[in-house]
Amino acid sequence: MTGIRVTTPNLSEENVLHRRGHSLVAGMDEVGRGAWAGPVSVGVALIPAKATKRTLPRWLRDSKQLSEARRESIFEAVAAWCVDWSVGHATPEECDQWGMRIALRLAAQRALSGLDRPPEALLVDGPLDLVSEPETEEGAEPGGPPRRALAFTGSVHPVVGGDARCASVAAASVLAKVVRDRHMREESEHFPAYSFEQNKGYPSPVHQMALRGYGLSTIHRRSWSYVAGLPWHGNGAGLVETPRELGRDSADPRASD
């Protein structure tokens, strides 16, 4: 992790919301936005109302500041610290069909729908509100994805750098990252040429070479700009297609899929 400034998250933003009368506060973060393959995933972590600095899980950080081994080692402790948590997904096909912003919104809705108790206030990493419905009724474009009733109707508070600053968002970051990484390791068994167990669907030299040799698998995103340089845009002929669909109909959104 050389060269990365490690920041310890705290409960300052969460405590502000608690003082405003919100007893159920959660953090939200996404993973997989920049990947070439696999789902985009959103984690949500509902934290204890009486959480203190002393009760924070050891090594809780923004998932990007932790090694894969460290994330796996703290996963159970982070999950146990949360009052409730969930990870929702949008498939590669949905990323292609609707674009990343709507795909993130779908994944966020699915994550919130997986909670037994919806939060009253939500801290979201980044500058954008991924949860509240747009003002227009039609969606981003005609024929957009079907509307669903949100599991969350409280206040949304975007926080730039929230995964490094806010304990609840850091917890969501770790949970989402581990769940998605486990899923991509499983997918690597079906698509060994792409080394998904190593790159998790993100750009890498090995991943790029495999694409040039084998073309797109059934879990690659086809609308991304990297596709333009490939020799062919097939459907992964000769590769095993994974029948599993993430997200919408999952019985347990917290499963590692």
VEXDO-546924 format. One record per atom (N, C-alpha, C): residue in one letter; x, y, z. Coordinates in steps of 0.2 Angstrom, whole numbers, padded with zeros to 4 digits, always signed. Layout:
AXYZ/...
END
This chain:
M+0004-0006+0000/M+0000+0000+0000/M+0004+0006+0000/T+0011+0006-0002/T+0015+0011-0002/T+0013+0017-0006/G+0013+0023-0004/G+0011+0029-0008/G+0004+0031-0007/I+0000+0027-0003/I-0007+0028-0002/I-0008+0031+0005/R-0010+0037+0006/R-0012+0040+0012/R-0017+0037+0016/V-0016+0034+0021/V-0021+0030+0025/V-0025+0035+0030/T-0031+0035+0029/T-0035+0039+0033/T-0040+0035+0038/T-0040+0036+0044/T-0045+0033+0049/T-0051+0036+0049/P-0057+0033+0047/P-0063+0036+0047/P-0066+0037+0054/N-0070+0041+0055/N-0073+0043+0062/N-0081+0043+0061/L-0084+0045+0067/L-0091+0045+0067/L-0094+0053+0067/S-0090+0057+0065/S-0092+0064+0066/S-0098+0066+0062/E-0099+0064+0055/E-0105+0065+0051/E-0111+0061+0054/E-0109+0055+0056/E-0115+0051+0059/E-0118+0054+0065/N-0113+0057+0070/N-0115+0060+0076/N-0119+0066+0075/V-0118+0070+0070/V-0122+0076+0068/V-0129+0074+0066/L-0130+0068+0062/L-0136+0066+0061/L-0140+0063+0067/H-0136+0060+0071/H-0139+0057+0077/H-0142+0063+0082/R-0138+0068+0082/R-0140+0074+0086/R-0146+0078+0083/R-0147+0077+0076/R-0153+0080+0073/R-0159+0075+0074/G-0159+0070+0078/G-0164+0065+0079/G-0165+0059+0075/H-0160+0058+0071/H-0160+0052+0067/H-0157+0046+0071/S-0161+0041+0073/S-0158+0036+0077/S-0155+0030+0072/L-0157+0030+0066/L-0155+0024+0061/L-0151+0028+0056/V-0145+0028+0056/V-0140+0031+0051/V-0136+0026+0047/A-0136+0026+0041/A-0132+0021+0037/A-0127+0025+0032/G-0122+0021+0030/G-0118+0023+0025/G-0118+0019+0019/M-0117+0022+0013/M-0117+0019+0006/M-0111+0020+0002/D-0109+0015-0002/D-0103+0016-0006/D-0104+0011-0012/E-0101+0013-0018/E-0101+0008-0023/E-0094+0006-0025/V-0094+0000-0028/V-0088-0003-0031/V-0090-0006-0038/G-0085-0006-0042/G-0086-0009-0049/G-0087-0004-0054/R-0088+0002-0053/R-0089+0007-0058/R-0085+0007-0064/G-0078+0007-0062/G-0073+0007-0068/G-0071+0000-0071/A-0075-0005-0069/A-0073-0012-0071/A-0075-0013-0078/W-0072-0017-0082/W-0074-0019-0089/W-0079-0025-0089/A-0079-0029-0083/A-0083-0035-0083/A-0086-0035-0076/G-0092-0039-0075/G-0095-0040-0069/G-0100-0034-0067/P-0103-0035-0062/P-0108-0030-0060/P-0105-0024-0057/V-0109-0019-0056/V-0108-0013-0052/V-0112-0014-0046/S-0109-0013-0040/S-0112-0015-0034/S-0112-0010-0029/V-0117-0009-0025/V-0118-0004-0020/V-0119-0007-0013/G-0115-0005-0008/G-0116-0008-0001/G-0119-0003+0003/V-0123-0005+0008/V-0126+0000+0013/V-0125-0003+0020/A-0123+0001+0025/A-0121-0002+0031/A-0125+0002+0036/L-0130-0001+0040/L-0133+0003+0045/L-0130+0002+0052/I-0128+0007+0055/I-0123+0007+0061/I-0127+0008+0067/P-0124+0005+0073/P-0127+0006+0079/P-0128+0013+0081/A-0133+0015+0084/A-0135+0022+0087/A-0130+0024+0092/K-0127+0019+0096/K-0123+0021+0101/K-0116+0019+0099/A-0114+0019+0093/A-0107+0018+0091/A-0102+0023+0093/T-0097+0021+0095/T-0091+0026+0098/T-0085+0024+0094/K-0080+0028+0095/K-0073+0027+0092/K-0071+0020+0095/R-0072+0019+0101/R-0069+0012+0104/R-0073+0006+0101/T-0079+0007+0099/T-0082+0001+0096/T-0081+0000+0089/L-0078+0004+0085/L-0076+0003+0078/L-0072-0003+0077/P-0074-0007+0072/P-0070-0013+0070/P-0063-0011+0069/R-0058-0015+0071/R-0051-0014+0070/R-0050-0014+0062/W-0045-0010+0060/W-0043-0009+0053/W-0049-0007+0048/L-0054-0004+0051/L-0059-0001+0047/L-0057+0005+0043/R-0057+0004+0036/R-0054+0010+0032/R-0058+0009+0026/D-0057+0015+0021/D-0059+0014+0015/D-0057+0008+0011/S-0061+0004+0008/S-0058-0003+0005/S-0052-0002+0001/K-0052+0004-0003/K-0046+0005-0007/K-0039+0006-0004/Q-0040+0007+0003/Q-0034+0008+0007/Q-0031+0001+0010/L-0035-0004+0009/L-0034-0011+0012/L-0032-0016+0007/S-0028-0020+0008/S-0026-0026+0004/S-0032-0031+0004/E-0032-0035-0001/E-0038-0040-0002/E-0038-0044+0004/A-0032-0046+0006/A-0032-0051+0012/A-0034-0047+0019/R-0033-0041+0019/R-0035-0037+0025/R-0043-0036+0025/R-0045-0035+0019/R-0052-0034+0018/R-0056-0040+0020/E-0053-0046+0018/E-0057-0052+0020/E-0056-0054+0027/S-0050-0052+0030/S-0049-0053+0037/S-0054-0050+0042/I-0056-0044+0040/I-0060-0039+0044/I-0068-0040+0042/F-0069-0043+0037/F-0076-0044+0034/F-0081-0046+0039/E-0080-0051+0043/E-0085-0054+0048/E-0086-0049+0053/A-0080-0045+0056/A-0081-0041+0061/A-0085-0034+0059/V-0084-0032+0053/V-0087-0026+0050/V-0095-0028+0050/A-0096-0034+0047/A-0103-0036+0046/A-0107-0037+0053/A-0103-0039+0058/A-0106-0040+0065/A-0107-0034+0068/W-0103-0029+0067/W-0103-0022+0070/W-0110-0018+0067/C-0112-0020+0061/C-0118-0016+0058/C-0124-0019+0061/V-0129-0015+0062/V-0135-0017+0064/V-0139-0021+0059/D-0137-0019+0053/D-0140-0022+0047/D-0136-0020+0041/W-0135-0024+0036/W-0131-0022+0030/W-0134-0026+0024/S-0132-0023+0018/S-0134-0027+0012/S-0130-0024+0006/V-0129-0028+0001/V-0126-0026-0005/V-0130-0028-0011/G-0132-0023-0015/G-0136-0024-0021/G-0131-0023-0028/H-0134-0026-0033/H-0130-0026-0039/H-0134-0024-0045/A-0131-0021-0050/A-0134-0020-0057/A-0129-0024-0062/T-0132-0028-0066/T-0129-0033-0070/T-0125-0029-0076/P-0120-0032-0079/P-0117-0029-0085/P-0122-0027-0090/E-0127-0031-0091/E-0132-0029-0096/E-0135-0023-0095/E-0137-0022-0088/E-0140-0016-0086/E-0136-0010-0087/C-0129-0011-0085/C-0124-0005-0086/C-0124-0003-0093/D-0124-0008-0098/D-0124-0006-0105/D-0131-0003-0107/Q-0137-0006-0105/Q-0143-0003-0107/Q-0145+0004-0105/W-0143+0005-0098/W-0146+0011-0095/W-0140+0016-0094/G-0134+0014-0094/G-0129+0019-0092/G-0127+0018-0085/M-0121+0021-0083/M-0119+0020-0076/M-0123+0023-0071/R-0125+0029-0072/R-0129+0032-0067/R-0135+0029-0065/I-0139+0026-0070/I-0145+0023-0068/I-0144+0016-0065/A-0138+0013-0068/A-0136+0006-0065/A-0134+0007-0058/L-0131+0012-0056/L-0129+0013-0049/L-0136+0014-0045/R-0141+0018-0048/R-0147+0019-0044/R-0151+0012-0043/L-0150+0008-0048/L-0154+0002-0047/L-0150-0003-0042/A-0144-0003-0042/A-0140-0006-0037/A-0141-0004-0030/A-0142+0003-0029/A-0143+0006-0023/A-0150+0004-0020/Q-0155+0004-0025/Q-0162+0002-0023/Q-0162-0005-0020/R-0158-0009-0024/R-0158-0016-0022/R-0155-0017-0015/A-0149-0013-0014/A-0146-0014-0008/A-0151-0012-0002/L-0154-0006-0003/L-0159-0004+0002/L-0165-0008+0003/S-0167-0011-0002/S-0172-0016-0002/S-0170-0022+0002/G-0164-0024+0003/G-0162-0029+0007/G-0161-0028+0014/L-0162-0022+0016/L-0162-0021+0024/L-0168-0023+0027/D-0168-0025+0033/D-0174-0027+0037/D-0177-0020+0040/R-0172-0015+0041/R-0175-0009+0044/R-0172-0003+0040/P-0176+0000+0036/P-0173+0006+0032/P-0170+0011+0037/P-0165+0015+0035/P-0162+0020+0039/P-0166+0026+0038/E-0165+0031+0043/E-0169+0037+0043/E-0164+0043+0039/A-0158+0041+0039/A-0153+0046+0036/A-0148+0042+0033/L-0145+0044+0027/L-0140+0040+0023/L-0134+0045+0021/L-0128+0043+0023/L-0122+0046+0020/L-0120+0042+0014/V-0119+0046+0009/V-0117+0042+0002/V-0110+0045+0000/D-0106+0041-0002/D-0099+0043-0004/D-0100+0047-0011/G-0096+0052-0011/G-0096+0056-0017/G-0100+0062-0018/P-0101+0065-0023/P-0105+0071-0024/P-0112+0070-0026/L-0113+0064-0028/L-0120+0063-0031/L-0125+0059-0026/D-0131+0061-0026/D-0136+0057-0023/D-0139+0051-0027/L-0137+0045-0025/L-0138+0039-0029/L-0145+0036-0027/V-0149+0039-0023/V-0155+0036-0020/V-0161+0040-0021/S-0162+0046-0020/S-0168+0050-0021/S-0170+0049-0029/E-0176+0049-0030/E-0179+0049-0037/E-0178+0055-0040/P-0176+0055-0047/P-0176+0061-0051/P-0182+0065-0051/E-0182+0071-0052/E-0188+0075-0052/E-0193+0073-0058/T-0190+0071-0063/T-0194+0069-0069/T-0197+0062-0068/E-0203+0061-0070/E-0206+0055-0069/E-0204+0049-0074/E-0202+0052-0080/E-0200+0047-0086/E-0194+0043-0085/G-0189+0046-0080/G-0183+0043-0080/G-0178+0046-0085/A-0172+0044-0086/A-0167+0047-0090/A-0169+0047-0097/E-0173+0043-0099/E-0175+0043-0106/E-0181+0039-0108/P-0184+0040-0113/P-0190+0036-0115/P-0189+0028-0114/G-0193+0025-0112/G-0192+0017-0111/G-0187+0016-0106/G-0186+0020-0101/G-0181+0019-0096/G-0183+0013-0091/P-0179+0011-0086/P-0181+0005-0082/P-0187+0006-0078/P-0191+0001-0076/P-0197+0002-0073/P-0196+0005-0066/R-0200+0009-0064/R-0200+0012-0057/R-0201+0007-0052/R-0198+0007-0046/R-0199+0003-0040/R-0200+0008-0034/A-0204+0005-0029/A-0205+0009-0023/A-0198+0008-0019/L-0195+0014-0017/L-0189+0014-0014/L-0190+0012-0007/A-0185+0008-0004/A-0185+0006+0003/A-0183+0011+0007/F-0181+0017+0005/F-0178+0023+0009/F-0182+0029+0007/T-0184+0033+0012/T-0188+0039+0010/T-0185+0045+0015/G-0179+0043+0018/G-0176+0048+0023/G-0172+0053+0019/S-0168+0056+0023/S-0163+0062+0020/S-0157+0058+0017/V-0154+0061+0012/V-0148+0059+0009/V-0143+0064+0009/H-0137+0062+0011/H-0131+0067+0013/H-0125+0065+0009/P-0124+0067+0003/P-0118+0065-0001/P-0112+0068+0003/V-0106+0064+0003/V-0100+0067+0007/V-0094+0065+0002/V-0091+0070-0001/V-0085+0069-0005/V-0079+0066+0000/G-0077+0060-0002/G-0072+0057+0002/G-0075+0053+0008/G-0081+0052+0007/G-0085+0049+0013/G-0082+0042+0015/D-0080+0038+0010/D-0077+0031+0012/D-0071+0032+0016/A-0067+0037+0016/A-0061+0038+0020/A-0063+0042+0026/R-0068+0046+0026/R-0070+0050+0032/R-0075+0047+0037/C-0080+0044+0034/C-0086+0041+0038/C-0086+0034+0039/A-0086+0032+0046/A-0086+0025+0047/A-0091+0021+0044/S-0097+0024+0044/S-0103+0020+0041/S-0101+0019+0033/V-0099+0024+0030/V-0097+0023+0023/V-0091+0018+0022/A-0086+0019+0026/A-0081+0014+0025/A-0083+0007+0026/A-0088+0006+0031/A-0090-0001+0032/A-0094-0003+0026/A-0098+0001+0023/A-0102-0001+0016/A-0097-0002+0011/S-0091+0001+0011/S-0086+0001+0006/S-0083-0006+0006/V-0081-0008+0012/V-0078-0015+0014/V-0083-0021+0012/L-0089-0020+0014/L-0094-0025+0013/L-0095-0026+0005/A-0096-0021+0002/A-0097-0021-0005/A-0091-0024-0009/K-0085-0022-0007/K-0079-0024-0011/K-0078-0031-0010/V-0079-0034-0004/V-0078-0041-0002/V-0083-0045-0006/V-0089-0043-0006/V-0095-0047-0009/V-0094-0047-0017/R-0092-0041-0020/R-0091-0041-0027/R-0084-0045-0029/D-0079-0045-0025/D-0073-0048-0026/D-0074-0056-0026/R-0078-0058-0021/R-0080-0065-0020/R-0083-0068-0027/H-0088-0064-0029/H-0092-0065-0035/H-0087-0066-0041/M-0083-0061-0042/M-0078-0061-0047/M-0073-0067-0047/R-0071-0069-0041/R-0067-0075-0040/R-0071-0081-0043/E-0077-0082-0041/E-0082-0087-0043/E-0082-0087-0051/E-0083-0081-0054/E-0084-0081-0061/E-0077-0083-0065/S-0071-0082-0061/S-0065-0084-0064/S-0065-0091-0066/E-0069-0095-0062/E-0069-0103-0064/E-0072-0104-0071/H-0077-0100-0073/H-0080-0100-0079/H-0076-0097-0085/F-0072-0092-0083/F-0069-0088-0088/F-0061-0087-0086/P-0058-0093-0086/P-0051-0093-0083/P-0046-0088-0087/A-0047-0087-0094/A-0043-0083-0098/A-0042-0076-0096/Y-0047-0074-0092/Y-0047-0066-0091/Y-0044-0065-0084/S-0042-0070-0080/S-0039-0069-0073/S-0043-0064-0069/F-0050-0066-0069/F-0054-0062-0064/F-0053-0063-0057/E-0050-0068-0055/E-0048-0069-0048/E-0043-0064-0046/Q-0039-0062-0051/Q-0034-0057-0049/Q-0036-0050-0050/N-0039-0048-0056/N-0041-0041-0058/N-0048-0039-0056/K-0052-0044-0054/K-0059-0043-0052/K-0063-0040-0058/G-0061-0040-0064/G-0065-0037-0070/G-0062-0030-0071/Y-0057-0028-0067/Y-0055-0021-0069/Y-0049-0021-0074/P-0048-0016-0077/P-0042-0015-0082/P-0036-0018-0080/S-0032-0022-0083/S-0025-0024-0082/S-0022-0027-0088/P-0016-0027-0088/P-0012-0030-0095/P-0015-0037-0096/V-0015-0041-0092/V-0017-0048-0093/V-0024-0048-0096/H-0029-0044-0092/H-0036-0044-0095/H-0036-0041-0102/Q-0032-0036-0103/Q-0032-0033-0110/Q-0030-0038-0115/M-0024-0042-0114/M-0022-0047-0118/M-0027-0052-0119/A-0031-0054-0114/A-0036-0059-0115/A-0041-0057-0119/L-0043-0051-0119/L-0049-0048-0123/L-0046-0048-0130/R-0040-0046-0132/R-0038-0046-0139/R-0037-0053-0141/G-0036-0058-0137/G-0036-0065-0140/G-0043-0069-0140/Y-0047-0067-0135/Y-0053-0071-0134/Y-0059-0067-0136/G-0059-0060-0136/G-0065-0056-0137/G-0069-0056-0130/L-0075-0054-0130/L-0079-0052-0125/L-0082-0059-0122/S-0082-0059-0115/S-0086-0065-0112/S-0093-0062-0111/T-0097-0067-0108/T-0104-0065-0107/T-0105-0060-0101/I-0100-0059-0097/I-0101-0054-0092/I-0097-0048-0093/H-0094-0047-0099/H-0091-0040-0101/H-0096-0035-0102/R-0095-0029-0101/R-0099-0023-0103/R-0097-0021-0110/R-0102-0021-0114/R-0101-0020-0121/R-0101-0013-0124/S-0104-0008-0120/S-0104-0001-0122/S-0098+0003-0120/W-0093+0000-0116/W-0088+0004-0114/W-0083+0005-0120/S-0079+0010-0119/S-0075+0012-0125/S-0069+0007-0126/Y-0067+0003-0121/Y-0062-0002-0123/Y-0064-0007-0128/V-0070-0008-0129/V-0073-0013-0134/V-0070-0011-0141/A-0070-0004-0143/A-0068-0002-0149/A-0062-0005-0152/G-0057-0006-0148/G-0051-0009-0151/G-0050-0016-0151/L-0056-0020-0150/L-0055-0027-0150/L-0056-0030-0157/P-0053-0035-0159/P-0053-0038-0165/P-0060-0040-0167/W-0064-0042-0162/W-0071-0044-0164/W-0075-0043-0157/H-0082-0043-0158/H-0086-0041-0152/H-0091-0047-0151/G-0088-0053-0151/G-0093-0059-0150/G-0095-0060-0143/N-0099-0065-0142/N-0102-0067-0136/N-0098-0072-0132/G-0092-0072-0133/G-0088-0077-0129/G-0089-0084-0131/A-0088-0085-0138/A-0089-0092-0140/A-0084-0097-0137/G-0087-0102-0135/G-0083-0107-0133/G-0082-0107-0125/L-0084-0101-0122/L-0084-0100-0115/L-0091-0102-0112/V-0090-0104-0105/V-0096-0106-0102/V-0100-0100-0100/E-0106-0100-0101/E-0110-0094-0099/E-0113-0095-0092/T-0113-0090-0088/T-0115-0091-0081/T-0122-0089-0081/P-0127-0094-0079/P-0134-0092-0079/P-0137-0088-0074/R-0132-0087-0068/R-0135-0083-0063/R-0136-0076-0064/E-0141-0073-0062/E-0142-0066-0063/E-0142-0062-0056/L-0137-0057-0055/L-0136-0054-0049/L-0142-0049-0048/G-0144-0048-0041/G-0148-0042-0040/G-0155-0043-0039/R-0159-0042-0044/R-0166-0040-0044/R-0170-0046-0040/D-0168-0052-0041/D-0172-0058-0038/D-0168-0062-0033/S-0163-0059-0031/S-0158-0063-0026/S-0162-0064-0020/A-0162-0070-0017/A-0165-0071-0011/A-0162-0068-0005/D-0155-0067-0005/D-0151-0064+0000/D-0146-0059-0003/P-0148-0053-0003/P-0143-0048-0007/P-0136-0048-0003/R-0136-0051+0003/R-0129-0051+0006/R-0125-0057+0004/A-0128-0061+0001/A-0124-0067-0001/A-0118-0065-0006/S-0113-0070-0006/S-0107-0068-0010/S-0108-0070-0017/D-0114-0072-0019/D-0115-0074-0026/D-0110-0077-0030/
END
